[in-house]
């Protein structure tokens, strides 16, 4: 039990790091690895999916160095890039710790009907022993992840470059394991068939945002919701701002897109009610980022769930209690930030 909980905790923080440092959709391909890890310690694919999707989602949401949300929003608010990192760092660490505890105490005990594929995989892992070829495969894969992180941080790599890294890894790992060129292609085609549903979901979810933007509905929604922040005590204005951003995220699930749409309106509102711009941006992160874990318009989340073989209904049942807890935690962080003059 202790070993299982330790692996879940370490895995959650590792995926949280990828969310902090790399992004959200960029990490979709890493979800099956978490499912394998969960199966190896006798847990369901729901546990692995919670580790991956939850960790990546929380890390991305509260990242102090997120260029897509913090970077864009601070540019609009005329603040130094990635300034005010202490509160966001504190919030992301405590939230990941809460997620780890939640997975260990609740998700591991939830009834979850595994797919036949996952059950067979779990039985196979019980009897599996690592050989030299497997260790070499693992070494190459970790090297690919290191190269990906280096490219993201130093060369501005995004989805196209990351996809190229994984394509190269697939070819090299296939060769290490003795597959012919035809065998590698066949395995890649089988793998691609498993993510086709997720790719279609991303396209459908993105179409909702396109319709709302082209019909010029978004600005009307933002203006109406921003009025809710005015006329309440400053201490609670940041909490209400996060709620407003969460509602807007249903219509604009893109973090950078939401920053571009909402910050020009909400920054002056923050000045008007006496809230610091830094706190408004953190409230934006809480509202925008955390709701990515549950909104049906987040194509990245739905694609990850498809890879983890977890339905949207099963995911909501598993994650909603955590959402209530993490929001209370982050709202407390916003209040602390206000009292500390953040």
matplotlib code that plots the C-alpha trace (Angstrom):
import matplotlib.pyplot as plt

x = [0.0, 2.8, 4.7, 1.6, 0.8, 4.4, 4.4, 1.1, 2.4, 5.7, 3.8, 1.3, 4.1, 6.0, 3.0, 2.4, 5.9, 5.2, 2.0, 4.0, 6.9, 5.6, 1.9, -1.4, -2.2, 1.5, 1.4, -1.5, 0.8, 2.1, -1.3, -0.9, 2.3, 0.5, -2.1, 0.7, 2.2, -1.2, -1.6, 1.8, 0.9, -2.5, -4.7, -7.3, -6.8, -8.9, -6.1, -3.5, -5.7, -6.3, -2.5, -1.9, -4.8, -5.1, -1.4, -1.0, -4.1, -3.2, 0.4, -0.7, -3.5, -1.3, 2.1, 4.2, 5.9, 3.0, 3.7, 0.2, -1.7, 0.6, 2.9, 0.1, -2.0, 1.0, 1.9, -1.6, -1.5, 1.9, 3.6, 7.1, 6.9, 6.5, 6.5, 4.6, 5.7, 5.8, 2.0, 1.5, 4.3, 2.8, -0.6, 0.6, 2.6, -0.2, -2.8, -0.6, -0.2, -4.0, -4.5, -2.0, -3.8, -7.2, -6.1, -4.6, -7.5, -10.5, -9.9, -8.0, -11.2, -13.7, -15.5, -14.4, -15.2, -12.0, -11.9, -10.9, -7.6, -6.7, -7.5, -5.3, -2.5, -2.7, -2.3, 0.6, 2.4, 2.1, 4.3, 6.6, 10.3, 12.5, 15.2, 18.2, 16.2, 13.5, 16.0, 17.4, 13.9, 13.3, 16.6, 15.8, 12.3, 13.6, 16.2, 13.5, 11.6, 14.7, 15.2, 11.6, 11.9, 15.2, 13.5, 10.4, 12.5, 15.3, 13.8, 10.1, 9.0, 5.3, 3.0, 4.6, 8.1, 6.9, 5.0, 8.3, 10.2, 7.6, 7.6, 11.4, 11.2, 8.6, 11.0, 14.1, 12.3, 10.7, 14.2, 15.6, 12.8, 13.6, 10.7, 11.0, 10.1, 6.7, 6.3, 7.0, 4.5, 1.9, 2.4, 2.2, -1.1, -2.6, -1.6, -3.0, -6.3, -6.6, -6.3, -8.5, -11.6, -9.6, -8.5, -12.1, -13.2, -10.6, -11.9, -15.5, -14.6, -12.6, -15.5, -17.6, -15.1, -14.8, -18.6, -18.8, -15.9, -17.1, -20.6, -19.1, -20.9, -17.8, -17.4, -21.0, -20.6, -17.4, -18.9, -21.9, -19.9, -17.3, -20.1, -20.4, -16.9, -17.9, -19.7, -18.4, -15.7, -12.2, -11.3, -14.0, -13.5, -10.7, -12.8, -15.6, -13.2, -12.1, -15.7, -16.3, -13.2, -14.4, -17.7, -15.9, -13.6, -16.6, -16.9, -13.2, -11.1, -7.9, -5.8, -4.0, -7.3, -9.1, -6.4, -6.6, -10.4, -10.8, -7.7, -8.3, -11.7, -10.9, -7.6, -9.4, -12.1, -9.4, -8.0, -11.5, -12.3, -8.8, -7.6, -3.9, -3.4, -1.2, -4.0, -6.4, -4.1, -3.8, -7.6, -7.7, -5.4, -7.5, -10.8, -9.4, -7.0, -8.7, -12.0, -10.1, -10.4, -14.1, -15.5, -16.7, -15.3, -11.7, -10.5, -7.2, -8.9, -11.3, -8.5, -6.6, -9.6, -10.0, -6.4, -6.9, -10.1, -12.2, -15.5, -16.4, -19.2, -16.8, -14.2, -16.7, -17.8, -14.2, -12.9, -15.8, -15.1, -11.5, -12.6, -14.5, -11.5, -9.0, -11.2, -11.5, -7.7, -7.0, -9.7, -7.9, -4.7, -6.3, -7.5, -4.0, -2.5, -4.8, -4.0, -0.3, -0.5, 0.3]
y = [0.0, 2.4, 1.6, 2.1, 5.5, 6.6, 5.7, 7.5, 10.6, 10.7, 10.1, 12.9, 15.4, 14.3, 14.9, 18.1, 19.2, 18.5, 20.6, 23.5, 23.3, 22.0, 22.8, 21.0, 19.5, 19.0, 16.2, 14.2, 11.4, 10.8, 9.6, 5.9, 5.7, 6.7, 4.0, 1.4, 2.6, 2.3, -1.2, -2.2, -1.3, -3.0, 0.0, 0.8, 2.9, 5.5, 6.0, 6.3, 8.8, 10.8, 10.9, 12.1, 14.4, 15.7, 16.3, 17.9, 20.0, 21.3, 22.0, 23.8, 25.8, 27.2, 27.2, 30.3, 30.1, 29.4, 31.4, 30.8, 32.2, 34.0, 35.3, 36.7, 38.1, 39.8, 41.4, 42.8, 44.0, 45.6, 43.5, 41.9, 38.5, 35.7, 38.1, 37.2, 33.6, 32.9, 32.6, 30.5, 28.2, 27.7, 27.1, 24.5, 22.5, 22.4, 21.5, 18.7, 17.4, 17.5, 15.7, 12.9, 12.4, 12.4, 9.8, 7.6, 7.8, 8.0, 7.2, 3.9, 2.7, 3.7, 1.0, 1.1, -1.4, -1.9, -2.6, -6.2, -4.7, -3.1, -6.2, -8.3, -5.7, -5.8, -9.6, -9.4, -6.8, -9.1, -11.6, -9.3, -8.8, -6.1, -7.2, -5.4, -4.4, -3.0, -0.9, 0.5, 1.3, 3.2, 5.0, 6.2, 7.3, 9.3, 10.8, 11.9, 13.6, 15.4, 16.6, 17.7, 19.8, 21.3, 22.3, 23.7, 25.9, 27.0, 26.9, 27.5, 24.1, 23.5, 20.7, 20.1, 19.7, 17.6, 15.3, 15.0, 13.9, 11.2, 10.0, 9.7, 7.9, 5.4, 4.5, 4.1, 2.1, -0.1, -0.8, -1.5, -4.1, -5.9, -4.7, -4.4, -1.2, -2.7, -3.8, -0.3, 1.2, -1.4, -0.7, 3.0, 2.6, 0.6, 3.2, 6.0, 4.2, 4.4, 8.2, 8.9, 9.4, 11.9, 13.8, 14.1, 15.3, 18.1, 19.3, 19.3, 21.2, 23.8, 24.4, 25.7, 28.4, 29.3, 29.7, 31.9, 34.1, 34.5, 35.3, 38.0, 36.4, 36.2, 39.9, 40.2, 37.3, 38.8, 42.2, 40.8, 38.6, 41.3, 43.3, 40.6, 41.5, 45.1, 46.1, 43.3, 43.4, 43.4, 40.2, 38.3, 40.1, 37.8, 34.7, 36.1, 36.8, 33.2, 32.1, 34.5, 33.1, 29.6, 30.3, 32.0, 29.0, 26.9, 29.1, 29.9, 26.8, 28.2, 29.8, 32.3, 33.1, 33.7, 36.0, 38.0, 38.2, 38.9, 40.7, 44.0, 44.2, 42.7, 44.6, 48.0, 46.4, 45.3, 48.8, 50.1, 47.9, 48.2, 44.7, 44.3, 43.3, 40.4, 39.0, 39.3, 37.3, 34.6, 34.5, 34.2, 31.2, 29.5, 30.0, 29.2, 26.5, 24.3, 24.2, 22.6, 19.4, 19.3, 21.4, 19.4, 21.9, 21.2, 19.0, 18.3, 16.8, 14.7, 13.4, 12.4, 10.6, 8.7, 7.6, 6.5, 4.6, 6.6, 8.0, 11.6, 10.6, 8.3, 11.1, 13.6, 11.2, 10.7, 14.2, 16.5, 16.1, 17.0, 20.1, 21.3, 20.8, 22.4, 25.4, 26.0, 25.7, 28.1, 30.6, 30.6, 31.3, 34.3, 35.6, 35.1, 36.9, 39.9, 40.1, 39.9, 42.8, 40.5]
z = [0.0, 1.0, -2.2, -4.3, -2.7, -3.2, -6.9, -7.3, -5.5, -7.5, -10.7, -10.0, -9.3, -12.4, -14.6, -12.7, -13.7, -17.3, -17.0, -15.4, -17.8, -21.1, -21.4, -21.6, -25.0, -25.6, -23.1, -24.5, -25.7, -22.2, -20.8, -21.7, -19.7, -16.5, -17.3, -17.6, -14.3, -12.5, -13.9, -12.7, -9.1, -9.3, -9.9, -12.6, -15.7, -13.9, -11.4, -14.1, -16.0, -12.8, -12.3, -15.8, -16.6, -13.1, -12.7, -16.1, -15.6, -12.2, -13.2, -16.3, -14.6, -11.7, -13.4, -12.5, -15.9, -18.3, -21.4, -22.8, -19.8, -17.4, -20.1, -22.4, -19.5, -17.9, -21.2, -21.5, -17.9, -18.4, -15.7, -15.8, -17.4, -14.9, -11.9, -8.8, -9.0, -5.3, -4.8, -7.9, -6.9, -3.5, -5.0, -7.6, -5.0, -2.5, -5.2, -6.5, -3.0, -2.5, -5.8, -4.8, -1.5, -3.2, -5.8, -3.1, -0.7, -3.0, -6.7, -5.9, -4.0, -6.7, -8.7, -12.3, -15.0, -17.0, -20.7, -21.7, -23.1, -19.7, -17.8, -20.1, -19.7, -16.0, -15.9, -18.3, -16.2, -13.1, -14.8, -16.7, -16.0, -17.5, -19.9, -21.4, -24.4, -22.2, -20.2, -23.5, -24.7, -21.4, -21.7, -25.3, -24.3, -21.3, -23.6, -25.9, -23.1, -22.1, -25.7, -25.8, -22.6, -23.9, -27.1, -25.4, -23.1, -25.4, -28.9, -28.4, -29.6, -29.7, -30.9, -34.4, -33.0, -30.1, -32.5, -34.5, -31.4, -30.7, -34.3, -34.1, -30.8, -32.3, -35.1, -32.9, -30.2, -32.8, -34.2, -30.8, -30.2, -33.5, -35.6, -39.4, -41.2, -42.0, -38.4, -37.1, -39.5, -38.5, -34.8, -35.4, -37.4, -34.6, -32.1, -34.2, -34.5, -30.7, -30.7, -33.7, -31.5, -29.4, -32.5, -33.7, -30.3, -30.4, -33.8, -32.6, -29.4, -31.3, -33.6, -30.7, -30.0, -33.7, -33.9, -30.8, -31.9, -35.5, -34.4, -32.0, -29.0, -26.8, -26.1, -25.0, -22.6, -21.1, -20.6, -18.9, -16.5, -15.7, -14.0, -11.3, -10.0, -9.2, -6.0, -3.7, -1.0, -2.6, -0.7, -2.6, -5.9, -6.9, -6.0, -8.2, -10.9, -11.0, -11.2, -14.1, -15.9, -15.3, -17.0, -19.9, -20.2, -21.3, -24.4, -24.9, -23.7, -25.1, -22.3, -24.5, -26.4, -23.1, -21.9, -25.1, -24.9, -21.1, -19.8, -21.7, -20.0, -16.5, -15.9, -15.8, -13.7, -11.2, -11.1, -10.5, -7.6, -6.0, -6.8, -7.9, -11.5, -10.3, -8.2, -11.1, -13.3, -10.7, -10.4, -14.2, -13.9, -11.3, -13.2, -16.7, -15.9, -13.4, -15.3, -18.2, -16.2, -16.5, -19.4, -22.3, -24.8, -23.7, -26.6, -24.9, -21.8, -23.9, -26.0, -22.8, -21.4, -24.7, -24.5, -20.8, -21.9, -19.4, -20.4, -19.7, -17.3, -15.3, -15.2, -13.8, -11.1, -10.1, -10.3, -9.1, -5.4, -6.0, -8.0, -5.0, -2.7, -5.0, -5.7, -1.9, -1.6, -4.4, -3.3, 0.1, -1.7, -3.5, -0.1, 1.3, -1.7, -1.2, 2.5, 1.8, -0.7, -3.7]

ax = plt.figure().add_subplot(projection="3d")
ax.plot(x, y, z, "-o")
ax.set_aspect("equal")
plt.show()
